[in-house]
Amino acid sequence: MNPTQDCYRGALVGAAIGDALGATVDELSREQIKAKHGVHREIVGGGRLKSAAGEVGIDTKLALAVAQSLAENGETDIKDVATRMVASYGKISDTKGAGPTTRAALEALKPKGKDVFSAARKVSQQKGHDVAGSGSVVRVAPVGMLRRVQFKEMIVETINVCRLTHYDQRSVDACIAFNFGISYLTSGKDPSKLLFKTWRFLMDSRAGKDYRELVGEQEPAQDMVKSLKAVNDIQYDDLKANGQAIETTQAAYWLLLNAIDFEEGLVRAVNLGGDAATMGAVAGALLGARFGEHAMPERWLESLAMRKDLETVSDRLCKLGEPKK
């Protein structure tokens, strides 16, 4: 397996491991995790989600649905993506792991309708400020993998996949920042330059014609660029796993850039508590894209449900994402 393929597998498998590891302590505070587990570092299931050991949650299942659509079509067919997401959501017998925005949008989404974004737009209008959740972040990773060297397409398709459920500009900006990280790291580039390049990429994206036509020219209510610029000025105790897209992405970048290896980076992520399953998935994807699947503890890999499916679709996206000669 070549290094690029290893990092591609790392991105999706890492997200799934983070999802499964974080599920046990989801919605616990840091103090509660410490009192109950000391340092939580084993995939054992349980918790409020009552997961089986190695079972993945809705973040991973929806990301897999997106990845399979892209891999089979060789492009981002947004109606097919929407169809697969709705079908995947409908197959999950217990959807309590879904956030309120994801739940509301997917239950109203009509993939064959004229406007596949109308459900998310309506949810955003109804809920007002409280719609900038992180539920869409991991799900866009397959777009970053498919469009690793095609930045124009990556921006547009990231916006569209995000907006199937999360229409808010803050979620869109977090998804673009996250996906630039996925594309950069799976290309094997120097992580020390990632932070600067990410916020510059997001600034340039927001100034571009495609973003302005799709999202608008308004100033964001909360600025992902400023949050990224602040990463080097904050400490671990300042990180927030509160289920909000910008705070989650900021924390994931901090964890990535301060990680010694995949395991310790992910352990620190889920021990933040709060929305630990999603925090684990977002951080796990970036950490996996950086360190690769080969760097993941075998005990975690052996316990992971859907590992083979995730590896298969990652390999396909890796081939599709290669620069055209």
Secondary structure, DSSP 8 states (H G I E B T S, - for coil): --HHHHHHHHHHHHHHHHHHHHHTTTT--HHHHHHHHSS--S---BTTTTB-TT---HHHHHHHHHHHHHHHHSS--HHHHHHHHHHHHHH-S--TTS-HHHHHHHHH--TTSS-TTHHHHHHHHHHTTTT-BSTTTGGGHHHHHHTTT-HHHHHHHHHHHHTTT--SHHHHHHHHHHHHHHHHHHTT--GGGHHHHHHHHHHHHHHSHHHHHHT-SS--SS-HHHHHHTGGG--GGG---SSBHHHHHHHHHHHHHT-SSHHHHHHHHHTT-SSHHHHHHHHHHHHHHHH-GGGS-HHHHHH-TTHHHHHHHHHHHHHHTS---
